[in-house]
Amino acid sequence: MKTVNLNDFNKDFLFFCYSGKLKRFIVKKGIQYISKGFNFKTKKDYWVFIRSNNFIFALEEWNNNAKEGIKAIN
């Protein structure tokens, strides 16, 4: 995977994902994260996505599924 400097991006175009289930859902939609990090305070991983049109559609689908009570993928 290519190294990405997050300081090169406008933060409004980035989405920091702290949910493993949401990350798997988005990746399953064919969208790759640009960076992965580790929060030493919470001891959990996080992933960074670019807010592309495809990403926004996937996130809307995720939110609609949650409203309808459709379980996320494991």
mmCIF file of the N, C-alpha and C atoms, coordinates in Angstrom:
data_MODEL
# 
_entry.id   MODEL 
# 
loop_
_atom_site.group_PDB 
_atom_site.id 
_atom_site.type_symbol 
_atom_site.label_atom_id 
_atom_site.label_alt_id 
_atom_site.label_comp_id 
_atom_site.label_asym_id 
_atom_site.label_entity_id 
_atom_site.label_seq_id 
_atom_site.pdbx_PDB_ins_code 
_atom_site.Cartn_x 
_atom_site.Cartn_y 
_atom_site.Cartn_z 
_atom_site.occupancy 
_atom_site.B_iso_or_equiv 
_atom_site.pdbx_formal_charge 
_atom_site.auth_seq_id 
_atom_site.auth_comp_id 
_atom_site.auth_asym_id 
_atom_site.auth_atom_id 
_atom_site.pdbx_PDB_model_num 
ATOM 1   N N  . MET A 1 1  ? 0.846   -1.175 0.000  1.00 0.00 ? 1  MET A N  1 
ATOM 2   C CA . MET A 1 1  ? 0.000   0.000  0.000  1.00 0.00 ? 1  MET A CA 1 
ATOM 3   C C  . MET A 1 1  ? 0.890   1.237  0.000  1.00 0.00 ? 1  MET A C  1 
ATOM 4   N N  . LYS A 1 2  ? 0.486   2.242  -0.733 1.00 0.00 ? 2  LYS A N  1 
ATOM 5   C CA . LYS A 1 2  ? 1.234   3.479  -0.853 1.00 0.00 ? 2  LYS A CA 1 
ATOM 6   C C  . LYS A 1 2  ? 1.119   4.311  0.428  1.00 0.00 ? 2  LYS A C  1 
ATOM 7   N N  . THR A 1 3  ? 2.210   4.957  0.832  1.00 0.00 ? 3  THR A N  1 
ATOM 8   C CA . THR A 1 3  ? 2.197   5.818  2.004  1.00 0.00 ? 3  THR A CA 1 
ATOM 9   C C  . THR A 1 3  ? 1.532   7.138  1.655  1.00 0.00 ? 3  THR A C  1 
ATOM 10  N N  . VAL A 1 4  ? 0.637   7.597  2.536  1.00 0.00 ? 4  VAL A N  1 
ATOM 11  C CA . VAL A 1 4  ? -0.107  8.828  2.307  1.00 0.00 ? 4  VAL A CA 1 
ATOM 12  C C  . VAL A 1 4  ? 0.130   9.766  3.479  1.00 0.00 ? 4  VAL A C  1 
ATOM 13  N N  . ASN A 1 5  ? 0.418   11.020 3.182  1.00 0.00 ? 5  ASN A N  1 
ATOM 14  C CA . ASN A 1 5  ? 0.554   12.033 4.220  1.00 0.00 ? 5  ASN A CA 1 
ATOM 15  C C  . ASN A 1 5  ? -0.800  12.731 4.349  1.00 0.00 ? 5  ASN A C  1 
ATOM 16  N N  . LEU A 1 6  ? -1.481  12.518 5.468  1.00 0.00 ? 6  LEU A N  1 
ATOM 17  C CA . LEU A 1 6  ? -2.820  13.068 5.649  1.00 0.00 ? 6  LEU A CA 1 
ATOM 18  C C  . LEU A 1 6  ? -2.817  14.585 5.722  1.00 0.00 ? 6  LEU A C  1 
ATOM 19  N N  . ASN A 1 7  ? -1.678  15.184 6.007  1.00 0.00 ? 7  ASN A N  1 
ATOM 20  C CA . ASN A 1 7  ? -1.601  16.649 6.048  1.00 0.00 ? 7  ASN A CA 1 
ATOM 21  C C  . ASN A 1 7  ? -1.725  17.263 4.658  1.00 0.00 ? 7  ASN A C  1 
ATOM 22  N N  . ASP A 1 8  ? -1.562  16.450 3.613  1.00 0.00 ? 8  ASP A N  1 
ATOM 23  C CA . ASP A 1 8  ? -1.699  16.931 2.247  1.00 0.00 ? 8  ASP A CA 1 
ATOM 24  C C  . ASP A 1 8  ? -3.159  17.073 1.812  1.00 0.00 ? 8  ASP A C  1 
ATOM 25  N N  . PHE A 1 9  ? -4.099  16.609 2.629  1.00 0.00 ? 9  PHE A N  1 
ATOM 26  C CA . PHE A 1 9  ? -5.518  16.615 2.285  1.00 0.00 ? 9  PHE A CA 1 
ATOM 27  C C  . PHE A 1 9  ? -6.268  17.646 3.114  1.00 0.00 ? 9  PHE A C  1 
ATOM 28  N N  . ASN A 1 10 ? -7.308  18.207 2.515  1.00 0.00 ? 10 ASN A N  1 
ATOM 29  C CA . ASN A 1 10 ? -8.254  19.030 3.254  1.00 0.00 ? 10 ASN A CA 1 
ATOM 30  C C  . ASN A 1 10 ? -9.060  18.077 4.131  1.00 0.00 ? 10 ASN A C  1 
ATOM 31  N N  . LYS A 1 11 ? -9.102  18.324 5.412  1.00 0.00 ? 11 LYS A N  1 
ATOM 32  C CA . LYS A 1 11 ? -9.760  17.405 6.348  1.00 0.00 ? 11 LYS A CA 1 
ATOM 33  C C  . LYS A 1 11 ? -11.242 17.215 6.040  1.00 0.00 ? 11 LYS A C  1 
ATOM 34  N N  . ASP A 1 12 ? -11.882 18.166 5.339  1.00 0.00 ? 12 ASP A N  1 
ATOM 35  C CA . ASP A 1 12 ? -13.292 18.024 4.985  1.00 0.00 ? 12 ASP A CA 1 
ATOM 36  C C  . ASP A 1 12 ? -13.511 16.891 3.990  1.00 0.00 ? 12 ASP A C  1 
ATOM 37  N N  . PHE A 1 13 ? -12.473 16.497 3.276  1.00 0.00 ? 13 PHE A N  1 
ATOM 38  C CA . PHE A 1 13 ? -12.580 15.444 2.275  1.00 0.00 ? 13 PHE A CA 1 
ATOM 39  C C  . PHE A 1 13 ? -12.220 14.069 2.834  1.00 0.00 ? 13 PHE A C  1 
ATOM 40  N N  . LEU A 1 14 ? -11.888 14.022 4.117  1.00 0.00 ? 14 LEU A N  1 
ATOM 41  C CA . LEU A 1 14 ? -11.493 12.760 4.738  1.00 0.00 ? 14 LEU A CA 1 
ATOM 42  C C  . LEU A 1 14 ? -12.564 12.286 5.706  1.00 0.00 ? 14 LEU A C  1 
ATOM 43  N N  . PHE A 1 15 ? -12.683 10.976 5.826  1.00 0.00 ? 15 PHE A N  1 
ATOM 44  C CA . PHE A 1 15 ? -13.589 10.363 6.797  1.00 0.00 ? 15 PHE A CA 1 
ATOM 45  C C  . PHE A 1 15 ? -12.769 9.415  7.656  1.00 0.00 ? 15 PHE A C  1 
ATOM 46  N N  . PHE A 1 16 ? -12.735 9.664  8.944  1.00 0.00 ? 16 PHE A N  1 
ATOM 47  C CA . PHE A 1 16 ? -12.016 8.819  9.885  1.00 0.00 ? 16 PHE A CA 1 
ATOM 48  C C  . PHE A 1 16 ? -13.006 7.804  10.440 1.00 0.00 ? 16 PHE A C  1 
ATOM 49  N N  . CYS A 1 17 ? -12.780 6.545  10.153 1.00 0.00 ? 17 CYS A N  1 
ATOM 50  C CA . CYS A 1 17 ? -13.696 5.465  10.514 1.00 0.00 ? 17 CYS A CA 1 
ATOM 51  C C  . CYS A 1 17 ? -13.131 4.706  11.711 1.00 0.00 ? 17 CYS A C  1 
ATOM 52  N N  . TYR A 1 18 ? -13.902 4.657  12.777 1.00 0.00 ? 18 TYR A N  1 
ATOM 53  C CA . TYR A 1 18 ? -13.476 3.973  13.993 1.00 0.00 ? 18 TYR A CA 1 
ATOM 54  C C  . TYR A 1 18 ? -14.237 2.669  14.217 1.00 0.00 ? 18 TYR A C  1 
ATOM 55  N N  . SER A 1 19 ? -15.035 2.256  13.239 1.00 0.00 ? 19 SER A N  1 
ATOM 56  C CA . SER A 1 19 ? -15.832 1.041  13.341 1.00 0.00 ? 19 SER A CA 1 
ATOM 57  C C  . SER A 1 19 ? -15.316 -0.006 12.362 1.00 0.00 ? 19 SER A C  1 
ATOM 58  N N  . GLY A 1 20 ? -14.934 -1.151 12.904 1.00 0.00 ? 20 GLY A N  1 
ATOM 59  C CA . GLY A 1 20 ? -14.487 -2.244 12.048 1.00 0.00 ? 20 GLY A CA 1 
ATOM 60  C C  . GLY A 1 20 ? -15.589 -2.736 11.133 1.00 0.00 ? 20 GLY A C  1 
ATOM 61  N N  . LYS A 1 21 ? -16.824 -2.764 11.628 1.00 0.00 ? 21 LYS A N  1 
ATOM 62  C CA . LYS A 1 21 ? -17.952 -3.224 10.811 1.00 0.00 ? 21 LYS A CA 1 
ATOM 63  C C  . LYS A 1 21 ? -18.215 -2.265 9.661  1.00 0.00 ? 21 LYS A C  1 
ATOM 64  N N  . LEU A 1 22 ? -18.179 -0.967 9.938  1.00 0.00 ? 22 LEU A N  1 
ATOM 65  C CA . LEU A 1 22 ? -18.381 0.019  8.879  1.00 0.00 ? 22 LEU A CA 1 
ATOM 66  C C  . LEU A 1 22 ? -17.247 -0.056 7.866  1.00 0.00 ? 22 LEU A C  1 
ATOM 67  N N  . LYS A 1 23 ? -16.022 -0.207 8.334  1.00 0.00 ? 23 LYS A N  1 
ATOM 68  C CA . LYS A 1 23 ? -14.874 -0.327 7.425  1.00 0.00 ? 23 LYS A CA 1 
ATOM 69  C C  . LYS A 1 23 ? -15.043 -1.517 6.490  1.00 0.00 ? 23 LYS A C  1 
ATOM 70  N N  . ARG A 1 24 ? -15.436 -2.667 7.026  1.00 0.00 ? 24 ARG A N  1 
ATOM 71  C CA . ARG A 1 24 ? -15.629 -3.864 6.190  1.00 0.00 ? 24 ARG A CA 1 
ATOM 72  C C  . ARG A 1 24 ? -16.748 -3.644 5.177  1.00 0.00 ? 24 ARG A C  1 
ATOM 73  N N  . PHE A 1 25 ? -17.824 -2.978 5.579  1.00 0.00 ? 25 PHE A N  1 
ATOM 74  C CA . PHE A 1 25 ? -18.941 -2.689 4.683  1.00 0.00 ? 25 PHE A CA 1 
ATOM 75  C C  . PHE A 1 25 ? -18.472 -1.815 3.521  1.00 0.00 ? 25 PHE A C  1 
ATOM 76  N N  . ILE A 1 26 ? -17.732 -0.766 3.832  1.00 0.00 ? 26 ILE A N  1 
ATOM 77  C CA . ILE A 1 26 ? -17.267 0.153  2.796  1.00 0.00 ? 26 ILE A CA 1 
ATOM 78  C C  . ILE A 1 26 ? -16.283 -0.536 1.857  1.00 0.00 ? 26 ILE A C  1 
ATOM 79  N N  . VAL A 1 27 ? -15.362 -1.305 2.409  1.00 0.00 ? 27 VAL A N  1 
ATOM 80  C CA . VAL A 1 27 ? -14.375 -2.012 1.587  1.00 0.00 ? 27 VAL A CA 1 
ATOM 81  C C  . VAL A 1 27 ? -15.072 -3.042 0.695  1.00 0.00 ? 27 VAL A C  1 
ATOM 82  N N  . LYS A 1 28 ? -16.105 -3.686 1.227  1.00 0.00 ? 28 LYS A N  1 
ATOM 83  C CA . LYS A 1 28 ? -16.849 -4.662 0.429  1.00 0.00 ? 28 LYS A CA 1 
ATOM 84  C C  . LYS A 1 28 ? -17.545 -3.990 -0.753 1.00 0.00 ? 28 LYS A C  1 
ATOM 85  N N  . LYS A 1 29 ? -17.795 -2.686 -0.653 1.00 0.00 ? 29 LYS A N  1 
ATOM 86  C CA . LYS A 1 29 ? -18.390 -1.907 -1.747 1.00 0.00 ? 29 LYS A CA 1 
ATOM 87  C C  . LYS A 1 29 ? -17.327 -1.504 -2.775 1.00 0.00 ? 29 LYS A C  1 
ATOM 88  N N  . GLY A 1 30 ? -16.086 -1.923 -2.575 1.00 0.00 ? 30 GLY A N  1 
ATOM 89  C CA . GLY A 1 30 ? -15.020 -1.651 -3.537 1.00 0.00 ? 30 GLY A CA 1 
ATOM 90  C C  . GLY A 1 30 ? -14.265 -0.357 -3.288 1.00 0.00 ? 30 GLY A C  1 
ATOM 91  N N  . ILE A 1 31 ? -14.414 0.200  -2.103 1.00 0.00 ? 31 ILE A N  1 
ATOM 92  C CA . ILE A 1 31 ? -13.751 1.457  -1.766 1.00 0.00 ? 31 ILE A CA 1 
ATOM 93  C C  . ILE A 1 31 ? -12.619 1.151  -0.791 1.00 0.00 ? 31 ILE A C  1 
ATOM 94  N N  . GLN A 1 32 ? -11.422 1.571  -1.133 1.00 0.00 ? 32 GLN A N  1 
ATOM 95  C CA . GLN A 1 32 ? -10.261 1.299  -0.296 1.00 0.00 ? 32 GLN A CA 1 
ATOM 96  C C  . GLN A 1 32 ? -9.952  2.488  0.611  1.00 0.00 ? 32 GLN A C  1 
ATOM 97  N N  . TYR A 1 33 ? -9.482  2.198  1.792  1.00 0.00 ? 33 TYR A N  1 
ATOM 98  C CA . TYR A 1 33 ? -9.039  3.271  2.683  1.00 0.00 ? 33 TYR A CA 1 
ATOM 99  C C  . TYR A 1 33 ? -7.646  3.714  2.260  1.00 0.00 ? 33 TYR A C  1 
ATOM 100 N N  . ILE A 1 34 ? -7.320  4.973  2.570  1.00 0.00 ? 34 ILE A N  1 
ATOM 101 C CA . ILE A 1 34 ? -6.024  5.507  2.154  1.00 0.00 ? 34 ILE A CA 1 
ATOM 102 C C  . ILE A 1 34 ? -4.987  5.414  3.264  1.00 0.00 ? 34 ILE A C  1 
ATOM 103 N N  . SER A 1 35 ? -5.446  5.206  4.486  1.00 0.00 ? 35 SER A N  1 
ATOM 104 C CA . SER A 1 35 ? -4.510  5.119  5.601  1.00 0.00 ? 35 SER A CA 1 
ATOM 105 C C  . SER A 1 35 ? -5.165  4.335  6.728  1.00 0.00 ? 35 SER A C  1 
ATOM 106 N N  . LYS A 1 36 ? -4.328  3.708  7.526  1.00 0.00 ? 36 LYS A N  1 
ATOM 107 C CA . LYS A 1 36 ? -4.782  2.990  8.705  1.00 0.00 ? 36 LYS A CA 1 
ATOM 108 C C  . LYS A 1 36 ? -3.937  3.480  9.865  1.00 0.00 ? 36 LYS A C  1 
ATOM 109 N N  . GLY A 1 37 ? -4.578  3.691  10.995 1.00 0.00 ? 37 GLY A N  1 
ATOM 110 C CA . GLY A 1 37 ? -3.839  4.157  12.163 1.00 0.00 ? 37 GLY A CA 1 
ATOM 111 C C  . GLY A 1 37 ? -4.253  3.408  13.407 1.00 0.00 ? 37 GLY A C  1 
ATOM 112 N N  . PHE A 1 38 ? -3.576  3.722  14.494 1.00 0.00 ? 38 PHE A N  1 
ATOM 113 C CA . PHE A 1 38 ? -3.862  3.103  15.779 1.00 0.00 ? 38 PHE A CA 1 
ATOM 114 C C  . PHE A 1 38 ? -3.975  4.204  16.818 1.00 0.00 ? 38 PHE A C  1 
ATOM 115 N N  . ASN A 1 39 ? -5.105  4.214  17.531 1.00 0.00 ? 39 ASN A N  1 
ATOM 116 C CA . ASN A 1 39 ? -5.313  5.184  18.593 1.00 0.00 ? 39 ASN A CA 1 
ATOM 117 C C  . ASN A 1 39 ? -4.770  4.583  19.886 1.00 0.00 ? 39 ASN A C  1 
ATOM 118 N N  . PHE A 1 40 ? -3.682  5.135  20.367 1.00 0.00 ? 40 PHE A N  1 
ATOM 119 C CA . PHE A 1 40 ? -3.033  4.571  21.554 1.00 0.00 ? 40 PHE A CA 1 
ATOM 120 C C  . PHE A 1 40 ? -3.865  4.767  22.815 1.00 0.00 ? 40 PHE A C  1 
ATOM 121 N N  . LYS A 1 41 ? -4.715  5.781  22.821 1.00 0.00 ? 41 LYS A N  1 
ATOM 122 C CA . LYS A 1 41 ? -5.559  6.037  23.990 1.00 0.00 ? 41 LYS A CA 1 
ATOM 123 C C  . LYS A 1 41 ? -6.656  4.980  24.124 1.00 0.00 ? 41 LYS A C  1 
ATOM 124 N N  . THR A 1 42 ? -7.327  4.665  22.996 1.00 0.00 ? 42 THR A N  1 
ATOM 125 C CA . THR A 1 42 ? -8.415  3.684  23.018 1.00 0.00 ? 42 THR A CA 1 
ATOM 126 C C  . THR A 1 42 ? -7.934  2.269  22.708 1.00 0.00 ? 42 THR A C  1 
ATOM 127 N N  . LYS A 1 43 ? -6.700  2.155  22.210 1.00 0.00 ? 43 LYS A N  1 
ATOM 128 C CA . LYS A 1 43 ? -6.111  0.857  21.824 1.00 0.00 ? 43 LYS A CA 1 
ATOM 129 C C  . LYS A 1 43 ? -6.884  0.214  20.669 1.00 0.00 ? 43 LYS A C  1 
ATOM 130 N N  . LYS A 1 44 ? -7.402  1.057  19.754 1.00 0.00 ? 44 LYS A N  1 
ATOM 131 C CA . LYS A 1 44 ? -8.168  0.546  18.628 1.00 0.00 ? 44 LYS A CA 1 
ATOM 132 C C  . LYS A 1 44 ? -7.637  1.118  17.318 1.00 0.00 ? 44 LYS A C  1 
ATOM 133 N N  . ASP A 1 45 ? -7.841  0.339  16.239 1.00 0.00 ? 45 ASP A N  1 
ATOM 134 C CA . ASP A 1 45 ? -7.469  0.788  14.900 1.00 0.00 ? 45 ASP A CA 1 
ATOM 135 C C  . ASP A 1 45 ? -8.505  1.768  14.368 1.00 0.00 ? 45 ASP A C  1 
ATOM 136 N N  . TYR A 1 46 ? -8.082  2.588  13.408 1.00 0.00 ? 46 TYR A N  1 
ATOM 137 C CA . TYR A 1 46 ? -9.004  3.412  12.641 1.00 0.00 ? 46 TYR A CA 1 
ATOM 138 C C  . TYR A 1 46 ? -8.512  3.448  11.202 1.00 0.00 ? 46 TYR A C  1 
ATOM 139 N N  . TRP A 1 47 ? -9.428  3.797  10.288 1.00 0.00 ? 47 TRP A N  1 
ATOM 140 C CA . TRP A 1 47 ? -9.130  3.830  8.867  1.00 0.00 ? 47 TRP A CA 1 
ATOM 141 C C  . TRP A 1 47 ? -9.570  5.166  8.317  1.00 0.00 ? 47 TRP A C  1 
ATOM 142 N N  . VAL A 1 48 ? -8.871  5.651  7.298  1.00 0.00 ? 48 VAL A N  1 
ATOM 143 C CA . VAL A 1 48 ? -9.187  6.950  6.709  1.00 0.00 ? 48 VAL A CA 1 
ATOM 144 C C  . VAL A 1 48 ? -9.600  6.734  5.254  1.00 0.00 ? 48 VAL A C  1 
ATOM 145 N N  . PHE A 1 49 ? -10.774 7.264  4.917  1.00 0.00 ? 49 PHE A N  1 
ATOM 146 C CA . PHE A 1 49 ? -11.314 7.183  3.560  1.00 0.00 ? 49 PHE A CA 1 
ATOM 147 C C  . PHE A 1 49 ? -11.422 8.581  2.976  1.00 0.00 ? 49 PHE A C  1 
ATOM 148 N N  . ILE A 1 50 ? -11.346 8.674  1.654  1.00 0.00 ? 50 ILE A N  1 
ATOM 149 C CA . ILE A 1 50 ? -11.636 9.919  0.955  1.00 0.00 ? 50 ILE A CA 1 
ATOM 150 C C  . ILE A 1 50 ? -13.139 9.953  0.685  1.00 0.00 ? 50 ILE A C  1 
ATOM 151 N N  . ARG A 1 51 ? -13.754 11.086 0.932  1.00 0.00 ? 51 ARG A N  1 
ATOM 152 C CA . ARG A 1 51 ? -15.202 11.242 0.739  1.00 0.00 ? 51 ARG A CA 1 
ATOM 153 C C  . ARG A 1 51 ? -15.536 11.412 -0.751 1.00 0.00 ? 51 ARG A C  1 
ATOM 154 N N  . SER A 1 52 ? -15.405 10.350 -1.503 1.00 0.00 ? 52 SER A N  1 
ATOM 155 C CA . SER A 1 52 ? -15.770 10.356 -2.929 1.00 0.00 ? 52 SER A CA 1 
ATOM 156 C C  . SER A 1 52 ? -17.283 10.148 -3.040 1.00 0.00 ? 52 SER A C  1 
ATOM 157 N N  . ASN A 1 53 ? -17.809 10.288 -4.256 1.00 0.00 ? 53 ASN A N  1 
ATOM 158 C CA . ASN A 1 53 ? -19.240 10.027 -4.464 1.00 0.00 ? 53 ASN A CA 1 
ATOM 159 C C  . ASN A 1 53 ? -19.591 8.593  -4.096 1.00 0.00 ? 53 ASN A C  1 
ATOM 160 N N  . ASN A 1 54 ? -18.762 7.644  -4.507 1.00 0.00 ? 54 ASN A N  1 
ATOM 161 C CA . ASN A 1 54 ? -19.017 6.237  -4.171 1.00 0.00 ? 54 ASN A CA 1 
ATOM 162 C C  . ASN A 1 54 ? -19.003 6.021  -2.670 1.00 0.00 ? 54 ASN A C  1 
ATOM 163 N N  . PHE A 1 55 ? -18.085 6.673  -1.986 1.00 0.00 ? 55 PHE A N  1 
ATOM 164 C CA . PHE A 1 55 ? -18.024 6.540  -0.527 1.00 0.00 ? 55 PHE A CA 1 
ATOM 165 C C  . PHE A 1 55 ? -19.300 7.090  0.110  1.00 0.00 ? 55 PHE A C  1 
ATOM 166 N N  . ILE A 1 56 ? -19.742 8.265  -0.347 1.00 0.00 ? 56 ILE A N  1 
ATOM 167 C CA . ILE A 1 56 ? -20.939 8.883  0.221  1.00 0.00 ? 56 ILE A CA 1 
ATOM 168 C C  . ILE A 1 56 ? -22.165 7.999  -0.001 1.00 0.00 ? 56 ILE A C  1 
ATOM 169 N N  . PHE A 1 57 ? -22.288 7.389  -1.192 1.00 0.00 ? 57 PHE A N  1 
ATOM 170 C CA . PHE A 1 57 ? -23.394 6.470  -1.457 1.00 0.00 ? 57 PHE A CA 1 
ATOM 171 C C  . PHE A 1 57 ? -23.338 5.266  -0.518 1.00 0.00 ? 57 PHE A C  1 
ATOM 172 N N  . ALA A 1 58 ? -22.157 4.721  -0.292 1.00 0.00 ? 58 ALA A N  1 
ATOM 173 C CA . ALA A 1 58 ? -22.008 3.575  0.610  1.00 0.00 ? 58 ALA A CA 1 
ATOM 174 C C  . ALA A 1 58 ? -22.375 3.963  2.036  1.00 0.00 ? 58 ALA A C  1 
ATOM 175 N N  . LEU A 1 59 ? -21.952 5.134  2.478  1.00 0.00 ? 59 LEU A N  1 
ATOM 176 C CA . LEU A 1 59 ? -22.261 5.597  3.833  1.00 0.00 ? 59 LEU A CA 1 
ATOM 177 C C  . LEU A 1 59 ? -23.765 5.842  3.989  1.00 0.00 ? 59 LEU A C  1 
ATOM 178 N N  . GLU A 1 60 ? -24.407 6.381  2.956  1.00 0.00 ? 60 GLU A N  1 
ATOM 179 C CA . GLU A 1 60 ? -25.858 6.569  2.996  1.00 0.00 ? 60 GLU A CA 1 
ATOM 180 C C  . GLU A 1 60 ? -26.575 5.228  3.070  1.00 0.00 ? 60 GLU A C  1 
ATOM 181 N N  . GLU A 1 61 ? -26.072 4.241  2.321  1.00 0.00 ? 61 GLU A N  1 
ATOM 182 C CA . GLU A 1 61 ? -26.662 2.900  2.385  1.00 0.00 ? 61 GLU A CA 1 
ATOM 183 C C  . GLU A 1 61 ? -26.513 2.324  3.788  1.00 0.00 ? 61 GLU A C  1 
ATOM 184 N N  . TRP A 1 62 ? -25.342 2.492  4.381  1.00 0.00 ? 62 TRP A N  1 
ATOM 185 C CA . TRP A 1 62 ? -25.089 2.025  5.748  1.00 0.00 ? 62 TRP A CA 1 
ATOM 186 C C  . TRP A 1 62 ? -26.088 2.663  6.721  1.00 0.00 ? 62 TRP A C  1 
ATOM 187 N N  . ASN A 1 63 ? -26.267 3.983  6.605  1.00 0.00 ? 63 ASN A N  1 
ATOM 188 C CA . ASN A 1 63 ? -27.178 4.698  7.505  1.00 0.00 ? 63 ASN A CA 1 
ATOM 189 C C  . ASN A 1 63 ? -28.632 4.290  7.271  1.00 0.00 ? 63 ASN A C  1 
ATOM 190 N N  . ASN A 1 64 ? -29.027 4.109  6.014  1.00 0.00 ? 64 ASN A N  1 
ATOM 191 C CA . ASN A 1 64 ? -30.392 3.662  5.713  1.00 0.00 ? 64 ASN A CA 1 
ATOM 192 C C  . ASN A 1 64 ? -30.634 2.259  6.254  1.00 0.00 ? 64 ASN A C  1 
ATOM 193 N N  . ASN A 1 65 ? -29.652 1.389  6.117  1.00 0.00 ? 65 ASN A N  1 
ATOM 194 C CA . ASN A 1 65 ? -29.779 0.040  6.665  1.00 0.00 ? 65 ASN A CA 1 
ATOM 195 C C  . ASN A 1 65 ? -29.964 0.086  8.176  1.00 0.00 ? 65 ASN A C  1 
ATOM 196 N N  . ALA A 1 66 ? -29.243 0.971  8.834  1.00 0.00 ? 66 ALA A N  1 
ATOM 197 C CA . ALA A 1 66 ? -29.360 1.092  10.291 1.00 0.00 ? 66 ALA A CA 1 
ATOM 198 C C  . ALA A 1 66 ? -30.759 1.572  10.672 1.00 0.00 ? 66 ALA A C  1 
ATOM 199 N N  . LYS A 1 67 ? -31.303 2.529  9.910  1.00 0.00 ? 67 LYS A N  1 
ATOM 200 C CA . LYS A 1 67 ? -32.654 3.037  10.187 1.00 0.00 ? 67 LYS A CA 1 
ATOM 201 C C  . LYS A 1 67 ? -33.705 1.963  9.987  1.00 0.00 ? 67 LYS A C  1 
ATOM 202 N N  . GLU A 1 68 ? -33.474 1.102  8.995  1.00 0.00 ? 68 GLU A N  1 
ATOM 203 C CA . GLU A 1 68 ? -34.426 0.024  8.696  1.00 0.00 ? 68 GLU A CA 1 
ATOM 204 C C  . GLU A 1 68 ? -34.218 -1.195 9.593  1.00 0.00 ? 68 GLU A C  1 
ATOM 205 N N  . GLY A 1 69 ? -33.189 -1.184 10.388 1.00 0.00 ? 69 GLY A N  1 
ATOM 206 C CA . GLY A 1 69 ? -32.909 -2.313 11.270 1.00 0.00 ? 69 GLY A CA 1 
ATOM 207 C C  . GLY A 1 69 ? -32.216 -3.466 10.587 1.00 0.00 ? 69 GLY A C  1 
ATOM 208 N N  . ILE A 1 70 ? -31.624 -3.211 9.424  1.00 0.00 ? 70 ILE A N  1 
ATOM 209 C CA . ILE A 1 70 ? -30.887 -4.254 8.695  1.00 0.00 ? 70 ILE A CA 1 
ATOM 210 C C  . ILE A 1 70 ? -29.512 -4.371 9.312  1.00 0.00 ? 70 ILE A C  1 
ATOM 211 N N  . LYS A 1 71 ? -29.145 -5.570 9.733  1.00 0.00 ? 71 LYS A N  1 
ATOM 212 C CA . LYS A 1 71 ? -27.855 -5.771 10.385 1.00 0.00 ? 71 LYS A CA 1 
ATOM 213 C C  . LYS A 1 71 ? -26.706 -5.572 9.406  1.00 0.00 ? 71 LYS A C  1 
ATOM 214 N N  . ALA A 1 72 ? -25.634 -5.029 9.927  1.00 0.00 ? 72 ALA A N  1 
ATOM 215 C CA . ALA A 1 72 ? -24.412 -4.869 9.137  1.00 0.00 ? 72 ALA A CA 1 
ATOM 216 C C  . ALA A 1 72 ? -23.733 -6.209 8.962  1.00 0.00 ? 72 ALA A C  1 
ATOM 217 N N  . ILE A 1 73 ? -22.835 -6.258 7.981  1.00 0.00 ? 73 ILE A N  1 
ATOM 218 C CA . ILE A 1 73 ? -22.060 -7.474 7.801  1.00 0.00 ? 73 ILE A CA 1 
ATOM 219 C C  . ILE A 1 73 ? -21.083 -7.625 8.962  1.00 0.00 ? 73 ILE A C  1 
ATOM 220 N N  . ASN A 1 74 ? -20.713 -8.832 9.242  1.00 0.00 ? 74 ASN A N  1 
ATOM 221 C CA . ASN A 1 74 ? -19.777 -9.074 10.367 1.00 0.00 ? 74 ASN A CA 1 
ATOM 222 C C  . ASN A 1 74 ? -18.361 -9.013 9.921  1.00 0.00 ? 74 ASN A C  1 
# 
